[in-house]
């Protein structure tokens, strides 16, 4: 910028401040505006498409809620939604329990804590594609765990959830927990480490044993973290796509269908853009049903903190 | 403390954490072992077993000879694609995010808080809401099925996270420092270069690790906007498992999976502390 000032003084004509500061304005506004504009326009555009009769290409026109009623009426979406409810609640609950249990165990001043923590957390560094592929091998009854147990002599052993319509969704729960319960553990452990030491000491003087200590003193302070973990994990569950593509590809049949797969299928395999967009908006609504109460809760908490 | 170390309850704690640790390691161990077993051996027994003969050749085949969708060049071109997308997109999104985070936290300008609010909404907006618009944008700009297209997508979308990370880090820097520098005549860029950047290494490492891991592991955009030889490695792995459904080649496939997972695993091993910091920073928002 000093160069422009120098150049200006050399020609003898002062460069207006606004022009001189142009590079600065560009650096501030271009990335921020690009990001904000793409978010708003992309979201609005997809919402608009969901109300048009678009099929292979986007067209204008207005069909009201017809795309929505069509999507909601398909068996595909119903199965996807039921799966999301089951997968979402089972995965979130089990990874919470696993994460909390691991965090409490690691908090007992044990040796090798760093190594153990790295082991519980490493799966989050690999992609869902890798996780899904590896678990599809382990859970394949033809050459995975079931085959191993058969070879060991227990021939009546059955572990064929991957090809069982009713149980296949649980294979996704297993893989998802393996991948991300370490995340819950990391957050809980940070929470346990920040529990007020005086509070613990006071409870100890009162003669509280370890179980009572956790139930009455320590765990209640973890509520905010628990809610954060739930919201983050639910957000992941709602948009799950890669993991299912790699693990079951929605099968057997459409038994492990999830909303994100329905969106992809409608948009890029069936060429029904209007319905695909409607399904994407439905996903957004499910997400908002989780995020809006969370945002309200956060807002109330912050207000209470400033008033206190 | 010491006399309690061998109490039965302590032994139980060690037993439980060790068992869980083994369970978490099993998938990794199985893939590593399989990547060193011959395909015949795996077919005869199961995916889980100790190599009878070490088949190191699997890695060579997976790297450069393996066939994915009619092209037999191994996983190498797809690894290269992923690198060519991930490295520039990580650098661009981190640098732009650092400037933007500095602008909204310390420089301050009219409208800074509302535009920052909109940008962070990008953390929540599902990818599915952006798939169709990106399709149109890439088609109209002729960037469909190009790595440049993916770099642009990941740079713009990454801004939501990188701006958030950097902004939350920079708000701790005292505003007086900036004011004093401005009084001395330092401009936007000079302050960024001389004051902000030297303070930034911790947050830049967190941001780079976060962006690299996410972009490397991304699948949906890769599979939607590229085909064939242009695909990143995540999409190629899926194509690969589809290609070998008839003739199982699990030894080579395991080697391919290991190669694809290696960059992010290495980053996790080397920068674990920063990795976890990004994870918690991203969660608490």
Interface residues (C-beta under 8 A of the other chain):
Chain A: X1 X21 X23 X24 X27 X28 X31 X32 X33 X34 X35 X36 X38 X39 X40 X41 X42 X43 X45 X46 X49 X58 X102 X105 X106 X108 X109 X110 X116 X118 X119 X120 X121 X122 X123 X124 X125 X126 X127 X128 X129 X130 X131 X133 X134 X135 X136 X137 X138 X140 X143 X144 X145 X147 X148 X151 X178 X182 X183 X186 X187 X190 X228 X229 X232 X235 X238 X239 X241 X242 X245 X246 X260 X263 X264 X267 X268 X273 X276 X277 X279 X280 X281 X283 X284 X287 X291
Chain B: X1 X10 X13 X14 X16 X17 X20 X21 X24 X25 X26 X27 X28 X30 X31 X34 X42 X43 X45 X46 X47 X48 X49 X96 X97 X99 X100 X103 X104 X107 X109 X115 X116 X118 X119 X121 X122 X124 X125 X126 X127 X128 X129 X130 X131 X132 X133 X134 X136 X156 X159 X160 X163 X187 X188 X189 X190 X213 X216 X217 X218 X219 X220 X223 X224 X234 X237 X238 X241 X248 X250 X253 X254 X257 X260 X261 X264 X265 X267 X268 X269 X272 X275 X276 X279 X280 X283 X284
